[in-house]
Amino acid sequence: MRQADSEGQGDAILEWREAFDNGELNALHAACFDHRLFDDDWWAQVNRFSLGWVCMRQSGELVGFVNVAWDGGVHAFLLDTMVVLRLRRRGHAARLVAEAVRHAKDSGCEWLHVDFDPHLRDFYFDACKFAPTEAGLIRLR
Ligand SMILES: CC(C)(COP(=O)(O)OP(=O)(O)OC[C@H]1O[C@@H](n2cnc3c(N)ncnc32)[C@H](O)[C@@H]1OP(=O)(O)O)[C@@H](O)C(=O)NCCC(=O)NCCS
């Protein structure tokens, strides 16, 4: 499902559950999260475990992504929100997340969770309208 940018932010297109190449997503992830290039099979992973995912493309290039992991019921969880460095602070990630929220709602989910580093409080609480809540985390490895 494709949706053209309607807010005058270039030719960025949002796509829900559309195809991507593992290579382009691995490259975007490495650039955004500052690690070496991996060879992960994202396509198999999201098709098996996710409610969906949003790709943002500009002139065909993958420039943004967010993964909506799912418990198979009413809970979904946002992972790997990312926008290529050169396009940041233009509202693209907020639109990516809004698209994920819309589809999670339409799919019957009741709760969308996220966690993040402290410097992204304004992004998730203000720009994306998540409510602060108590949450917990155990590092397993
Ligand atoms: C986090 C990320 C997705 C934000 O993308 P973006 O397109 O720049 O975000 P937006 O333009 O939609 O931001 C909207 C607002 O959120 C806040 N915000 C966004 N990024 C922020 C940052 N790095 N630090 C502080 N506030 C931030 C700002 O209030 C911003 O509005 P402003 O630009 O008018 O000040 C992007 O910086 C990224 O890919 N980072 C690397 C990967 C990462 O850490 N992802 C988060 C995983 S939890």
The ligand as a Gaussian input file, in Angstrom:
#p B3LYP/6-31G(d) Opt

LIG

0 1
 C       15.411000       9.076000      15.536000
 C       15.219000       9.380000      14.047000
 C       14.425000       8.260000      13.411000
 C       14.440000      10.711000      13.935000
 O       14.249000      10.963000      12.534000
 P       13.838000      12.420000      11.983000
 O       13.222000      12.246000      10.648000
 O       14.987000      13.334000      12.108000
 O       12.737000      12.874000      13.055000
 P       11.654000      14.017000      12.864000
 O       12.163000      15.057000      11.914000
 O       10.341000      13.391000      12.550000
 O       11.630000      14.637000      14.347000
 C       10.489000      15.304000      14.842000
 C       10.865000      15.926000      16.171000
 O       11.346000      14.932000      17.092000
 C       12.456000      15.463000      17.865000
 N       13.700000      14.784000      17.490000
 C       13.960000      14.054000      16.391000
 N       15.230000      13.586000      16.424000
 C       15.773000      14.031000      17.565000
 C       17.060000      13.870000      18.158000
 N       18.032000      13.143000      17.584000
 N       17.300000      14.482000      19.330000
 C       16.331000      15.220000      19.936000
 N       15.079000      15.409000      19.424000
 C       14.811000      14.811000      18.258000
 C       12.508000      16.934000      17.519000
 O       11.640000      17.612000      18.418000
 C       11.952000      16.962000      16.114000
 O       11.385000      18.215000      15.784000
 P       12.339000      19.436000      15.322000
 O       13.247000      18.912000      14.233000
 O       11.346000      20.453000      14.843000
 O       13.119000      19.856000      16.536000
 C       16.590000       9.570000      13.346000
 O       17.347000      10.519000      14.041000
 C       17.388000       8.281000      13.232000
 O       17.244000       7.528000      12.270000
 N       18.292000       8.034000      14.223000
 C       19.171000       6.867000      14.203000
 C       18.434000       5.594000      14.504000
 C       17.768000       5.639000      15.871000
 O       18.375000       5.898000      16.904000
 N       16.457000       5.330000      15.868000
 C       15.643000       5.314000      17.067000
 C       15.436000       3.918000      17.552000
 S       14.463000       3.912000      19.070000

